[in-house]
Amino acid sequence: MPSEEDDAVSTYPTICATQARSLLRRAVPISVDGSNDLGMSASAAAVRICEQATSDAPSKCLADTQHNRALSTKLRVQLCQRATSNSPQLCVRSLRKFVHVRRMGIDDAVMICRQTESPGPAECAAELFRATAFVTGKIAAQLCHATKTLEPARCFVDSPTFFDDELKVLLCNQAESSAPASCAAYMISRFTNQPSMKVSLCRGATSAAPAACAIEAPFGMDETSVVELCRSAESIAPASGFSAPNHLLYALPRPLYELFTSMDMPRAEMSAWALLGLKEGESSRAVIRRAYHQRSLQWHPDKWHALAAALPPVWQQELVGIYALITQAYDQLTR
């Protein structure tokens, strides 16, 4: 037999819809032909807002936002639909300052905050706008909607500079730390010109292990297979189970041999300063620029093209990969 508590819960959608319809009828002007800005009747909008409600939170959200002139009735419906607490309206309120300075539109704020149960989306957007200068409100909405922390924003900021904003969103949406960005920062020769593959490899990563696994994966394995093998890796173990069927020894021209066996050869595990041959913590942009020019001239693939052209592709890829590491290090230290 249903308890009184069950009866109370079962009536919430009805109570909510009644309150919502009353609020909407007062807020929505009806034109001569019977249409309105909502594109539906107040009753239909009330049903949409309160469907499956387990409290009066949706209608309370409508009531709390009725005097917010920045929010159209249509946006209020979007914001309050299926709300479970007062978090959506508090979220929009906390983002109002970014709307006022035109970092984002009010519709972006609603997209970020709708159906949230925590301050996480607002904190994520605030961190993103604090740390970046040109990210749009649309990107903030895509990145921060439904998050519970500000970690996606930190991941976005730490992502490789050559990723466009859409790739950074794909990499960092729902991230629980900056680990996906750290993973994507590794130089993986076979993915040099395929950043989307790096995103597929590193999205959801909790460490840089997927990248380390991909680096150890056997040459000849196609990129899709490497991603499938390594994207859930917690170490290089998945890749270490493979070995190439034939091991061929190639005689390197002496200048290339000396280059690839030098003690200061750039490696993915090095810090940005070490990659440029600098002391840790060096901050002089002039010193960093000189070191970058010297290092990039030393390792530029065009410099070694004539010698490397006759070698297997793996050596040419290695040169391209090392040069990309140097460029990424410079970008990191000068941004």
Order of alpha helices (4+ residues) and beta strands (2+ residues): alpha-alpha-alpha-alpha-alpha-alpha-alpha-alpha-alpha-alpha-alpha-alpha-alpha-alpha-alpha-alpha-alpha-alpha-alpha-alpha-alpha
